[in-house]
Structures are given as structure tokens and as C-alpha cells.
Amino acid sequence: YLSNMKLRFWSIILLAGLAAGCGRREPEMNLGGVAVNVSRATLTAVLPEEATATGRTAASGRTAVVVCPGGAFIDLEMEKEGFAVARALADRGIAAFVLKYRTRPMGATREEAEAQIRAIVAQIFSPDHDPDWPLISRRGGGPEARAVETAWKDGLWALKKVRRQARRYGIDPERIGMMGFSAGAVLTLNVAMDHGADSRPDFAVPVYGGWVDPVEVPADACPMYLVSPQEDIFPPEMTGSIYDAWSRAGVPAELHYYKGVGHGFGLGVPGTESENWLDGLLAFLKTNGLLD
């Protein structure tokens, strides 16, 4: 990915994390910007130029975001929902840390992995898809629930690591958020609802995530900025229930639905209002004292 980031960004592998925990180990593969068979979590830093960085001193450092790509917990959209998003954040002066979290094993060869992925994706997007299918829940058994649980642990690990190294990167340890897409949004919601003092996100940004578990607002709930397409594979009530719970608890929250787009729009679809969702997020962060 270094060639994509060029010299205007610092892009380094920050930390190697927790070892395999999603079943048997298979060789990790990169299928055109999509990571498969991830058995060890890593973080990659994408930092802004100093001229655009939010904050200037260790005491009032820049805002940071841990970015969690999606992929149904079977693969990770590392470019579209990872590094492309990180570069956009860095353009706006925010330090980004792309989390490559552990996924379910999909096969020992490219052919086997692609076949398994096609089968699962076909099931997810089939007309008779059950939105309560345990693909997105930590509860219950099976490989799906174990993968969601493992991803949640990797998310907690990532926030702890970024916070512990905040001074090194000129980051304010009290302005470290988490953003996730699809499965990464589920990861983000799990972390926002269930965390420790050192792994609490200072804000959470779930983007087109399905949520089937009970909504539990913790006592130290962080501000929440929810983004969803009107034509999603998940019913709008899933996102709406999170917004309602946060609002009832008196925690800052915004919910934005975008028309004319479906699941997986990433940074937005040209010619639609979804192109502007990241700028809306920045306004929300500024309003809540989370961005200079």
C-alpha cells in the first residue's frame, strides 16, 4: 500500500496484534485490495501532513480514528473501506489507523477462498435473506459468532494500542474514535457498547452496519454518528434503534440516511448526497469538541 500513499503520508505498520482465533489457520491472501484469511491483527498508520494536522502540541494533539473495513467477517475491504478512507481523513488533518482484524478462514487456495466467499455473499444478498442471521452477532455459537467476538477483541486491542502510543504520534488520548463499515460497523458498535476504560472510543462512526443484538448504552457512552443508505440490505430500524437509545440516554448522536445508494458505498457515490457524509462527520466532531 505504500505506493498508493506516496510521500505526503507516513504509512507504517504500527503494531502486530493478537494471534489466530477464528478456527484453523490458512495462508493470508490479498485478492485485489481485499484481505482473506487474516489470522493476526495489525494496525497501519496514515498520518496527515503537519500543515493540516488538527492540534499542534502533545497537550492538545490531533484527533485520531481507528478505521475498520467491512467484509462480513470473511474478508476485509482494505482499500475501499480502509486505506481510501484513511487517506481522506488524513487530507482533513486527522490521524488514521487502519485495523486489519482477524477473519474466518476461507480456504487454503485462491480458488477455494473465492468459492466460499461467493457462496456466503450470495446468501447475504439473496432476496430471502434473514437479517437476523447470526453472521453479525456475538451471541450464540458457530463460526459466525466466534468471528464477531474475535473482531471485537481486536477492536479493543487497537484502541488500547493507539491510546498508549498517543504521544508518539502527537495524538490527544481523549480524542481517539473508531469508524467501521458494514462488518466493521458491527465491530465499532460492539466496542462502543462493551469496553474498558483504556479501550473506550471517544466517538463512534458506524457506517451501514447491521445490528441484531440488544442495544446497550453504557454509562460512559461516547458520541455516535450513524451513516446508512436508504436502500440497505438491513432494515432501517436496526440503525434507528441505536440512535433512539443514545438520544434517550442524553448522549450526542446523529443519524443520516442517504437516498439513491445501497450497501457498501464507502466514501460515497458521485452525484449523490452520500458524497458529503464525511464532511458532515467533521462538523459533528467540531460541535462536540472532538476536532479543532
Phi, psi and chi 1 to 4 in degrees:
 res  aa     phi    psi   chi1   chi2   chi3   chi4
   1 TYR       -   -9.9  -61.1  106.0      -      -
   2 LEU   -59.0  -37.8  -72.8  171.4      -      -
   3 SER   -65.1  -29.2   61.4      -      -      -
   4 ASN   -75.4  -25.6  -67.1  -30.5      -      -
   5 MET   -92.3  -22.2  -64.7  176.2 -171.7      -
   6 LYS    57.5 -165.9  -58.6 -174.6  179.4  177.1
   7 LEU   -84.5  -11.9  -65.6  177.9      -      -
   8 ARG   -78.9   -6.9   53.6 -168.8  -53.3  -90.8
   9 PHE  -123.2  150.0  -62.9  109.1      -      -
  10 TRP   -93.3  120.7  -55.0  -17.0      -      -
  11 SER  -126.7  110.0  177.8      -      -      -
  12 ILE  -137.3  151.8   59.2  173.8      -      -
  13 ILE   -73.3  113.1  -63.5  -63.5      -      -
  14 LEU   -76.0  -51.1  171.6   63.3      -      -
  15 LEU  -153.5  144.8  -66.5  156.4      -      -
  16 ALA  -100.4  134.0      -      -      -      -
  17 GLY  -108.2 -138.6      -      -      -      -
  18 LEU   -68.2  149.3  -55.2  171.3      -      -
  19 ALA   -81.9 -178.3      -      -      -      -
  20 ALA   -55.7  143.8      -      -      -      -
  21 GLY  -158.7   13.9      -      -      -      -
  22 CYS  -113.8   38.2  -75.7      -      -      -
  23 GLY   100.5 -156.5      -      -      -      -
  24 ARG   -64.0  156.4   72.8 -175.5 -169.5  -81.7
  25 ARG   -93.5  133.4  -62.4 -172.5   66.6  172.8
  26 GLU  -125.3  158.0  -55.6  -74.7    9.2      -
  27 PRO   -64.4  133.2   22.7  -33.6      -      -
  28 GLU   -69.7  141.1 -175.9  173.9  -34.2      -
  29 MET  -132.0  152.2  -68.9  177.6  -88.8      -
  30 ASN  -114.5  108.9 -176.4  -20.5      -      -
  31 LEU  -104.2   80.6  -53.9 -178.0      -      -
  32 GLY    63.4   47.9      -      -      -      -
  33 GLY    88.7    1.9      -      -      -      -
  34 VAL  -113.4  123.9  178.0      -      -      -
  35 ALA   -89.5  134.9      -      -      -      -
  36 VAL  -127.5  147.3 -179.8      -      -      -
  37 ASN    61.2   45.3  -66.2  -22.2      -      -
  38 VAL   -75.9  117.6  179.8      -      -      -
  39 SER  -113.6   -2.4   61.4      -      -      -
  40 ARG  -142.8  126.7 -175.1  174.3  -63.2  -85.6
  41 ALA   -74.1  141.7      -      -      -      -
  42 THR  -138.2  159.5   64.0      -      -      -
  43 LEU  -121.7  137.3  -79.9  168.5      -      -
  44 THR  -121.2  126.5  -57.6      -      -      -
  45 ALA   -86.9  134.5      -      -      -      -
  46 VAL  -127.4  104.5 -178.0      -      -      -
  47 LEU  -105.4  147.8  -54.3 -178.2      -      -
  48 PRO   -76.4  161.3   29.0  -34.9      -      -
  49 GLU   -63.5  148.1  -67.3  179.4  -20.8      -
  50 GLU   -60.5  -28.8  -70.9  -55.7  -49.0      -
  51 ALA   -66.7  -25.3      -      -      -      -
  52 THR  -109.5   -6.8   60.1      -      -      -
  53 ALA   -63.8  137.7      -      -      -      -
  54 THR   -72.8  134.6   61.5      -      -      -
  55 GLY    81.4  162.1      -      -      -      -
  56 ARG  -137.5  -15.4  -68.1  -67.6 -179.2  -89.8
  57 THR  -128.1  165.4   68.1      -      -      -
  58 ALA   -62.9  -30.4      -      -      -      -
  59 ALA   -73.6  -31.6      -      -      -      -
  60 SER  -130.1   65.7   61.4      -      -      -
  61 GLY   -73.6 -179.7      -      -      -      -
  62 ARG   -73.6  158.0   61.9  174.1   68.2  104.0
  63 THR   -75.2  146.7  -61.2      -      -      -
  64 ALA  -132.4  152.9      -      -      -      -
  65 VAL  -135.9  130.7 -180.0      -      -      -
  66 VAL   -87.2  120.0  174.5      -      -      -
  67 VAL  -101.0  126.3 -179.9      -      -      -
  68 CYS  -116.2  105.3  -51.4      -      -      -
  69 PRO   -64.5  162.3  -15.5   29.1      -      -
  70 GLY   -99.0 -177.8      -      -      -      -
  71 GLY   149.0   24.9      -      -      -      -
  72 ALA    60.4   20.6      -      -      -      -
  73 PHE    65.1   12.8  -58.0  101.3      -      -
  74 ILE  -111.0  -22.7   57.7  175.9      -      -
  75 ASP  -155.7  179.8   57.9   30.0      -      -
  76 LEU  -134.3  126.9  -64.2  177.2      -      -
  77 GLU   -79.2   73.8  -70.3  -80.2   -8.1      -
  78 MET   -63.7  -34.5  -66.3  -59.4  -63.4      -
  79 GLU   -84.1  -58.7  176.6   54.1   32.9      -
  80 LYS   -62.9  -44.1  178.8 -179.1  179.0 -178.3
  81 GLU  -111.3   10.3  -64.0  172.2  -11.6      -
  82 GLY  -122.0  -82.6      -      -      -      -
  83 PHE   -72.5  -32.7  -71.0  105.2      -      -
  84 ALA   -63.6  -40.3      -      -      -      -
  85 VAL   -67.8  -42.3  175.2      -      -      -
  86 ALA   -60.5  -41.4      -      -      -      -
  87 ARG   -65.4  -38.4  -68.6 -168.3  -66.8  -90.6
  88 ALA   -65.4  -38.6      -      -      -      -
  89 LEU   -66.6  -44.2  -71.0  167.1      -      -
  90 ALA   -62.2  -36.3      -      -      -      -
  91 ASP   -57.4  -29.6  -85.6  -21.0      -      -
  92 ARG   -98.7   13.5  -68.4  161.3  172.0   80.8
  93 GLY    86.8   12.9      -      -      -      -
  94 ILE  -108.3  134.0  -62.1  173.2      -      -
  95 ALA   -75.8  132.0      -      -      -      -
  96 ALA  -118.9  144.6      -      -      -      -
  97 PHE  -130.9  108.4  -63.5   82.8      -      -
  98 VAL   -81.8  122.1 -179.9      -      -      -
  99 LEU   -94.5  119.4  172.7   61.3      -      -
 100 LYS   -99.3   97.6 -176.2  167.4   68.1  172.5
 101 TYR   -93.9  163.9   54.9   90.6      -      -
 102 ARG   -69.7  144.2  -69.1  170.5  -72.6  174.6
 103 THR  -127.5  170.8   60.4      -      -      -
 104 ARG   -68.7  144.3  -68.2  170.7   55.8 -170.7
 105 PRO   -69.8  136.1   24.2  -33.0      -      -
 106 MET  -116.8    2.1  -72.8  -71.2  108.3      -
 107 GLY   135.6  154.5      -      -      -      -
 108 ALA   -82.1  -17.7      -      -      -      -
 109 THR  -123.5  161.3   67.2      -      -      -
 110 ARG   -58.4  -42.7 -177.5 -173.3 -175.9  103.8
 111 GLU   -63.1  -44.3  -67.5   74.1   17.8      -
 112 GLU   -65.7  -42.6 -177.1 -178.9   -3.7      -
 113 ALA   -63.5  -45.5      -      -      -      -
 114 GLU   -63.5  -37.4  -70.3  177.2  -21.9      -
 115 ALA   -66.1  -43.2      -      -      -      -
 116 GLN   -66.6  -39.9  -71.5 -160.9   50.0      -
 117 ILE   -63.8  -44.1  -68.5  169.4      -      -
 118 ARG   -59.0  -41.6  -78.8 -164.5  -58.9  -90.6
 119 ALA   -65.0  -42.9      -      -      -      -
 120 ILE   -70.5  -42.5  -66.0  174.1      -      -
 121 VAL   -62.7  -39.4  169.6      -      -      -
 122 ALA   -61.3  -38.0      -      -      -      -
 123 GLN   -67.8  -41.4 -175.6  175.6    6.6      -
 124 ILE   -63.9  -42.9  -65.7  172.1      -      -
 125 PHE   -96.7   11.3  -73.1   92.4      -      -
 126 SER   -71.2  151.9   67.0      -      -      -
 127 PRO   -59.2  -29.7  -23.2   33.8      -      -
 128 ASP   -98.7   24.4   56.7   -9.6      -      -
 129 HIS   -60.6  133.3  166.5   68.1      -      -
 130 ASP   -91.2  112.4  178.4    3.2      -      -
 131 PRO   -64.3  -16.4   23.3  -33.3      -      -
 132 ASP   -90.5    7.2  -68.0  -28.4      -      -
 133 TRP   -55.0  135.5 -172.2   39.8      -      -
 134 PRO   -70.3   15.4   25.3  -34.9      -      -
 135 LEU   -57.5  -29.6  174.4   70.9      -      -
 136 ILE  -115.9   21.8   51.9  178.5      -      -
 137 SER  -122.0  141.8  173.7      -      -      -
 138 ARG   -80.3  -16.0  -77.1  166.1   55.8 -163.3
 139 ARG   -82.7  151.7  -68.7  165.7  168.4   78.9
 140 GLY    90.1 -170.1      -      -      -      -
 141 GLY  -114.4 -166.5      -      -      -      -
 142 GLY    89.2  167.5      -      -      -      -
 143 PRO   -64.8  -30.1   23.1  -33.4      -      -
 144 GLU   -64.0  -51.0  -63.7   90.1   -0.8      -
 145 ALA   -63.7  -37.6      -      -      -      -
 146 ARG   -65.2  -37.9  -71.9 -163.8  -62.1  -87.9
 147 ALA   -66.8  -40.4      -      -      -      -
 148 VAL   -64.9  -41.2  178.7      -      -      -
 149 GLU   -62.1  -44.9  177.1   84.1    5.1      -
 150 THR   -64.4  -42.1  -60.1      -      -      -
 151 ALA   -62.2  -41.2      -      -      -      -
 152 TRP   -58.5  -44.3  165.0   66.6      -      -
 153 LYS   -62.1  -39.1  -68.4  178.3 -179.9  177.8
 154 ASP   -65.8  -35.8  -70.6  -11.8      -      -
 155 GLY   -64.8  -42.2      -      -      -      -
 156 LEU   -61.6  -43.9  -63.1  174.4      -      -
 157 TRP   -59.0  -43.9  165.6   81.2      -      -
 158 ALA   -62.7  -45.1      -      -      -      -
 159 LEU   -64.4  -40.4  -78.6  166.4      -      -
 160 LYS   -60.3  -45.3  -70.2  178.7 -175.5  177.9
 161 LYS   -67.0  -43.3  -68.4  -61.8 -176.1 -177.5
 162 VAL   -64.8  -42.0  172.8      -      -      -
 163 ARG   -64.4  -40.4 -173.8  160.1  -78.2  126.3
 164 ARG   -67.5  -26.1  -72.0  171.9 -175.2  169.7
 165 GLN  -106.3   21.3  -61.6 -152.1   20.3      -
 166 ALA   -58.4  -45.0      -      -      -      -
 167 ARG   -60.8  -40.6 -178.9  174.9  -65.2  -85.8
 168 ARG   -58.4  -35.1  173.0 -176.1  175.9 -174.4
 169 TYR  -103.8    9.8  -69.3   98.1      -      -
 170 GLY    64.7   36.9      -      -      -      -
 171 ILE  -105.6  142.2  -68.7  167.1      -      -
 172 ASP   -76.9  117.5 -175.0  -23.8      -      -
 173 PRO   -65.5   -9.3   22.8  -32.3      -      -
 174 GLU  -106.0   14.7  -64.4 -177.3   -4.4      -
 175 ARG  -136.6   53.1  -66.7 -163.8  -58.2 -174.5
 176 ILE  -115.4  113.4  -58.8  172.8      -      -
 177 GLY  -108.2  179.0      -      -      -      -
 178 MET  -134.4  134.4  177.3  168.1  -81.0      -
 179 MET  -126.8  134.1  172.5 -170.5  -63.4      -
 180 GLY  -141.7  150.8      -      -      -      -
 181 PHE  -115.8  129.4  -61.3   78.7      -      -
 182 SER    55.4 -113.9 -166.6      -      -      -
 183 ALA   -59.0  -35.3      -      -      -      -
 184 GLY   -65.2  -28.9      -      -      -      -
 185 ALA   -69.4  -38.5      -      -      -      -
 186 VAL   -63.1  -43.3  175.2      -      -      -
 187 LEU   -56.6  -47.5 -174.3  166.3      -      -
 188 THR   -60.6  -42.7  -61.6      -      -      -
 189 LEU   -66.6  -40.0  -72.2  165.3      -      -
 190 ASN   -59.7  -43.3  -89.4  -49.1      -      -
 191 VAL   -67.5  -41.5  170.0      -      -      -
 192 ALA   -63.4  -31.1      -      -      -      -
 193 MET   -94.6  -18.0  -65.0 -176.2 -160.5      -
 194 ASP  -145.8  101.1 -170.3   -0.9      -      -
 195 HIS  -155.7  171.0   51.4 -100.5      -      -
 196 GLY  -102.8 -179.9      -      -      -      -
 197 ALA   -62.5  -36.7      -      -      -      -
 198 ASP   -88.6   -5.9   56.6   -8.1      -      -
 199 SER  -117.8   16.3   56.9      -      -      -
 200 ARG   -77.6  128.1  173.1 -171.1  179.3  -88.9
 201 PRO   -75.7  143.7   26.8  -32.0      -      -
 202 ASP   -80.9  -15.6  -65.4  -56.5      -      -
 203 PHE  -160.5  157.0   57.2   91.5      -      -
 204 ALA  -131.6  139.2      -      -      -      -
 205 VAL  -131.8   85.5 -172.2      -      -      -
 206 PRO   -81.9  126.7   -7.2   24.8      -      -
 207 VAL  -116.1  121.1 -176.3      -      -      -
 208 TYR    37.9   60.8   47.4   77.6      -      -
 209 GLY  -108.4  142.0      -      -      -      -
 210 GLY   -88.1  145.1      -      -      -      -
 211 TRP  -140.5  115.3 -174.9 -103.2      -      -
 212 VAL  -110.9  -13.2  -60.0      -      -      -
 213 ASP   -82.4  164.4  -68.4  -29.9      -      -
 214 PRO   -58.2  142.6  -23.9   33.4      -      -
 215 VAL   -83.9  117.8  178.4      -      -      -
 216 GLU  -119.7  112.1  -59.8  172.8   -7.7      -
 217 VAL   -88.4  112.3 -176.3      -      -      -
 218 PRO   -71.6  163.9   27.3  -33.7      -      -
 219 ALA   -62.9  -29.2      -      -      -      -
 220 ASP  -107.3   36.5   61.4  -11.6      -      -
 221 ALA   -56.5  140.7      -      -      -      -
 222 CYS   -94.7  161.4   66.6      -      -      -
 223 PRO   -55.7  145.2  -26.8   35.7      -      -
 224 MET  -129.0  131.3 -179.6   87.3   70.2      -
 225 TYR  -121.6  108.4 -168.7   86.4      -      -
 226 LEU  -101.6  134.4  -64.2  137.5      -      -
 227 VAL  -127.6  131.0  178.7      -      -      -
 228 SER  -152.9  145.5 -177.7      -      -      -
 229 PRO   -83.1  150.2   30.4  -33.0      -      -
 230 GLN   -67.9  -31.6  -73.5 -173.7  -21.1      -
 231 GLU  -100.5   55.2  -67.2   80.5   24.3      -
 232 ASP   -86.3  164.9 -157.0   -6.8      -      -
 233 ILE   -77.5  -14.7   58.9  174.3      -      -
 234 PHE  -105.3  143.6  -57.6  114.0      -      -
 235 PRO   -64.8  146.1   20.6  -31.2      -      -
 236 PRO   -62.0  -21.1   20.6  -31.7      -      -
 237 GLU   -62.4  -26.6  -67.3   79.3    9.7      -
 238 MET   -62.3  -49.0  -74.8 -175.5  171.9      -
 239 THR   -72.3  -39.0  -53.5      -      -      -
 240 GLY   -61.1  -36.1      -      -      -      -
 241 SER   -66.3  -33.6   64.9      -      -      -
 242 ILE   -69.2  -45.9  -61.0  164.9      -      -
 243 TYR   -59.9  -44.7  171.0   77.3      -      -
 244 ASP   -61.1  -43.3  -69.6  -18.0      -      -
 245 ALA   -65.3  -42.5      -      -      -      -
 246 TRP   -65.2  -41.4 -112.8 -113.5      -      -
 247 SER   -65.5  -43.2  -63.7      -      -      -
 248 ARG   -61.8  -31.7  -74.3 -165.9  -60.5  -90.9
 249 ALA   -80.8   -3.7      -      -      -      -
 250 GLY    77.1   20.4      -      -      -      -
 251 VAL   -95.6  134.8 -176.4      -      -      -
 252 PRO   -54.2  130.7  -25.8   34.7      -      -
 253 ALA  -155.3  144.9      -      -      -      -
 254 GLU  -134.7  146.5  -72.0 -171.2   12.0      -
 255 LEU  -128.3  126.2  167.3   57.2      -      -
 256 HIS  -125.4  118.9  -64.2  -95.6      -      -
 257 TYR   -99.1  140.8  -72.0  113.1      -      -
 258 TYR  -120.6  129.6  -68.2   94.9      -      -
 259 LYS   -88.5  158.1   63.9 -178.3  179.3 -180.0
 260 GLY    80.0    7.2      -      -      -      -
 261 VAL  -135.9  158.0  -66.0      -      -      -
 262 GLY  -118.9 -168.2      -      -      -      -
 263 HIS   -60.2  138.8 -165.1   83.4      -      -
 264 GLY    88.1   28.6      -      -      -      -
 265 PHE   -82.2   -3.5   58.8   74.2      -      -
 266 GLY    60.4 -123.9      -      -      -      -
 267 LEU   -79.2   -3.4  -74.2  170.4      -      -
 268 GLY   125.9  157.5      -      -      -      -
 269 VAL  -101.1  125.4  175.9      -      -      -
 270 PRO   -53.4  138.1  -26.9   35.8      -      -
 271 GLY    86.5    1.8      -      -      -      -
 272 THR  -122.3  164.7   70.7      -      -      -
 273 GLU   -64.2  -19.1  -73.2  -65.0  -37.6      -
 274 SER   -63.7  -18.1   66.2      -      -      -
 275 GLU   -60.6  -22.2  -79.4 -172.4  -64.8      -
 276 ASN  -103.3    6.9  -56.2  -46.3      -      -
 277 TRP   -65.7  -32.4   77.5  -99.8      -      -
 278 LEU   -69.2  -36.2 -164.8   57.0      -      -
 279 ASP   -67.0  -35.4  -67.9  -31.5      -      -
 280 GLY   -63.1  -38.8      -      -      -      -
 281 LEU   -61.2  -44.3  167.0   63.6      -      -
 282 LEU   -60.8  -39.4  -93.3   60.8      -      -
 283 ALA   -63.2  -40.5      -      -      -      -
 284 PHE   -62.1  -44.2  174.7   79.5      -      -
 285 LEU   -64.2  -42.1  -64.4  178.5      -      -
 286 LYS   -62.2  -43.8  -70.7  178.2 -179.2  177.7
 287 THR   -58.9  -34.2  -61.1      -      -      -
 288 ASN   -99.1   16.8  -71.4  -79.2      -      -
 289 GLY    70.1   25.9      -      -      -      -
 290 LEU  -108.4    5.1  -66.8  161.7      -      -
 291 LEU  -153.6  130.4 -170.7   68.6      -      -
 292 ASP   -66.1      -  -71.2  -18.0      -      -
